């Protein structure tokens, strides 16, 4: 299997970081909603 192109790898990494950030914000507001 060939390596991913740099642009595709960068896009994949950015998408993963964005998903983690949105999940973190969602959990933050979720817990603050019960505080």
Secondary structure as GFF3:
##gff-version 3
##sequence-region A 1 35
A	DSSP	alpha_helix	6	34	.	.	.	ID=ss1
###
